[in-house]
Amino acid sequence: MSAPHLAARGVACGRGRRPVLTGVDLAVRRGSRLALVGPNGAGKSTLLRVLAGLDAPHAGVVELDGRALRAVPARERARRLAVVSQHELPPADLQVRELVALGRLPHRSPWRSDDADGHADAALERLGLGHLAGRAVDHLSGGELRRVLVARALAQEAEVLLLDEPTNHLDLRHQHELLAAVRELGVTVVAAIHDLDLAGRYFDDVAVVDAGSVSAPAPAADVLTPALLADVFGVAAVRLQHPVTGRWHLVVDPEENAR
Ligand SMILES: Nc1ncnc2c1ncn2[C@@H]1O[C@H](COP(=O)(O)OP(=O)(O)OP(=O)(O)O)[C@@H](O)[C@H]1O
């Protein structure tokens, strides 16, 4: 059997020396999408940083195609893994096209020309952002900036996307459009996401990050249950079937706790 595309084996990780997660075992199949869900502060961003090679694990190993990530040269890593983090504030004086074209940096070579602007424009069009290409980055709304950062990851043509709350700040239509565009790429994705409905709709598997550990990834329908919401988030919920599509949705009713 081939190695998982991205894997964590016995990983312990934290911020600085402070431990946040231990015993993390994850295997992400090539071309599959894994959603990390869990309460604020549980360690989703911490885990994404380690999977991206931005922070070293305290213990254990992260593997890309069966090879220790730390043994993958930085430039190759930058070509193969794209990261959209939660708090990035790009330089204000850049134009949107320039920022997105930076995704092409790891592909630059003295021997091969690369139409960075062409790639940037294509990525912007793909996310419906073509009209913003000439805008200064500091003249974007929060949601526009999130989408532009995802466009940079698309321009990078990485085989693995690591996305920290990609739909944060996005209006409803753009949340769906962005995740549908990411799904269409067919690449491997690991994303931290708070909206469980979006997690269930656009991701193959879900892993729960909570109380210092990470559950084994499993199909969204098996993980996203009223019992999970009660245990992990402390809210009551019911599962209702959509009368037209037949899809199951969790509907939260916090006051149920008080009844
Ligand atoms: N830069 C930092 N320095 C020190 N501790 C940090 C830092 N960033 C986060 N932490 C702490 O590390 C723990 C894990 O945080 P992390 O950001 O990984 O959680 P998260 O699950 O992504 O949360 P959220 O859903 O709120 O984004 C938390 O206790 C948090 O307070």
The ligand as an SDF file (V2000), in Angstrom:
LIG
                    3D

 31 33  0  0  0  0  0  0  0  0999 V2000
    1.8270   32.5220   19.7610 N   0  0  0  0  0  0  0  0  0  0  0  0
    1.4690   31.8030   20.8140 C   0  0  0  0  0  0  0  0  0  0  0  0
    2.2510   31.7580   21.9270 N   0  0  0  0  0  0  0  0  0  0  0  0
    1.9260   31.0380   22.9850 C   0  0  0  0  0  0  0  0  0  0  0  0
    0.7930   30.3070   23.0930 N   0  0  0  0  0  0  0  0  0  0  0  0
   -0.0280   30.3330   22.0390 C   0  0  0  0  0  0  0  0  0  0  0  0
    0.2590   31.0880   20.8610 C   0  0  0  0  0  0  0  0  0  0  0  0
   -0.7610   30.9080   19.9950 N   0  0  0  0  0  0  0  0  0  0  0  0
   -1.6370   30.0860   20.5980 C   0  0  0  0  0  0  0  0  0  0  0  0
   -1.2090   29.7410   21.8210 N   0  0  0  0  0  0  0  0  0  0  0  0
   -1.8800   28.8410   22.7700 C   0  0  0  0  0  0  0  0  0  0  0  0
   -1.7370   27.5090   22.2670 O   0  0  0  0  0  0  0  0  0  0  0  0
   -2.9480   26.7600   22.4860 C   0  0  0  0  0  0  0  0  0  0  0  0
   -3.4500   26.2410   21.1480 C   0  0  0  0  0  0  0  0  0  0  0  0
   -3.7860   27.3530   20.3280 O   0  0  0  0  0  0  0  0  0  0  0  0
   -4.2170   27.1990   18.8320 P   0  0  0  0  0  0  0  0  0  0  0  0
   -4.1460   28.5550   18.2050 O   0  0  0  0  0  0  0  0  0  0  0  0
   -3.4530   26.0910   18.2020 O   0  0  0  0  0  0  0  0  0  0  0  0
   -5.7490   26.7320   18.9940 O   0  0  0  0  0  0  0  0  0  0  0  0
   -6.9000   26.6220   17.9140 P   0  0  0  0  0  0  0  0  0  0  0  0
   -7.5660   25.3140   18.1100 O   0  0  0  0  0  0  0  0  0  0  0  0
   -6.3730   26.9120   16.5570 O   0  0  0  0  0  0  0  0  0  0  0  0
   -7.8540   27.8050   18.4020 O   0  0  0  0  0  0  0  0  0  0  0  0
   -8.9160   28.7710   17.6420 P   0  0  0  0  0  0  0  0  0  0  0  0
  -10.0890   27.8850   17.3080 O   0  0  0  0  0  0  0  0  0  0  0  0
   -9.2510   29.7500   18.7130 O   0  0  0  0  0  0  0  0  0  0  0  0
   -8.2290   29.3650   16.4680 O   0  0  0  0  0  0  0  0  0  0  0  0
   -3.9200   27.7120   23.1700 C   0  0  0  0  0  0  0  0  0  0  0  0
   -3.8660   27.4480   24.5390 O   0  0  0  0  0  0  0  0  0  0  0  0
   -3.3700   29.0780   22.8680 C   0  0  0  0  0  0  0  0  0  0  0  0
   -3.6810   29.9800   23.9130 O   0  0  0  0  0  0  0  0  0  0  0  0
  1  2  1  0
  2  3  1  0
  2  7  2  0
  3  4  2  0
  4  5  1  0
  5  6  2  0
  6  7  1  0
  6 10  1  0
  7  8  1  0
  8  9  2  0
  9 10  1  0
 10 11  1  0
 11 12  1  0
 11 30  1  0
 12 13  1  0
 13 14  1  0
 13 28  1  0
 14 15  1  0
 15 16  1  0
 16 17  2  0
 16 18  1  0
 16 19  1  0
 19 20  1  0
 20 21  2  0
 20 22  1  0
 20 23  1  0
 23 24  1  0
 24 25  2  0
 24 26  1  0
 24 27  1  0
 28 29  1  0
 28 30  1  0
 30 31  1  0
M  END
$$$$
